[in-house]
Amino acid sequence: MMGQTTARSIPPRVVELFNGARQLTTVERLALAKLLLDSILVDQSVEETDWSMMGLEAFQKDWDNADDAVYDHWRELYDVSPR
């Protein structure tokens, strides 16, 4: 049950949906909870992937250029042998 203090901070639409969900069986409520959680996790994962890809593209543009190409073969440039 939602307490009075908690219920005041929850939007009425959510309270209405929750009250409807209380009529579901335990298995149905668990399935609904899983669907809701998955929808949040998937959305966050997609968003994080998008940000990562943007960062990688910027990093690649910054480091993959003609001026820095000489450092691609830094061992030869600085006469460092591989271990």
N, C-alpha and C positions, 0 to 999 in steps of 0.2 A: 504494500500500500504506500501511496505517496503521502508524505506529511504535509501539513498546511504550509509550512515555510517553503518547502521544496516546490509545491504546486504553484505558489505565487510567482516563482521565477521561471516557470515553464510556460511557453506560449500555449494559449487555449487549444489550438489545433493539435498540438502534440499530446495534450492531456486527453483530448477526444479520441485520438488514435490509440493511445495507451489503454483507455477504458474499453475500446473495442477489442484490443488485443487480449485483454484479460478474459474474454469469452472464449478464446482459443484453447485447445488442449495443450498440455505440456509439450508434446512433440511439435505441434504447430508453432508454439511460441519459440521453442528452440530453433526451429527452421527459420522463423522470421528474424530472430536475433543474429543468426549466422549470415543471412542475406544482408542485413543492415551493416554488420561488421565488415563483411567482404566488400560491400560497396564503398566503404570509407577507405579500407586498405588498398583496394585496386586504384581508386582515385589518387591516393597519395603516391602510390608506386608509379603511376603514369606521370604525375606531375614531377616527381623526383627524377625520373628518367629523362623527361623533357629538359629540365634544368641541367642535368649532367651532360646531355648531348650538346646543349648550347655552350657549356663551358669547354667541352672538348673541342668543338669547332673553333672557338676563339683561341684556345691554346694552340691548336694546329696552325691556324693562320699566323699566330705570333711567332712560332718556332720553325715552321716549314717555309722558309724563304731563302732567296739566293744569298743574302748577306750572311746568314748563319749556316749555309751549306758546308762551309769549310770545317765546321765543328762536327759534322756527321762522321768524319774520319779523324777524330781527335787523337786516337792512339798513334796514327801515322804522323800527324802534325807535331805532336809533342814527343815522338819517338818512345812510346810506352809499349812494352810488349805485354801480350795477354799472359795471365798466370797459368 
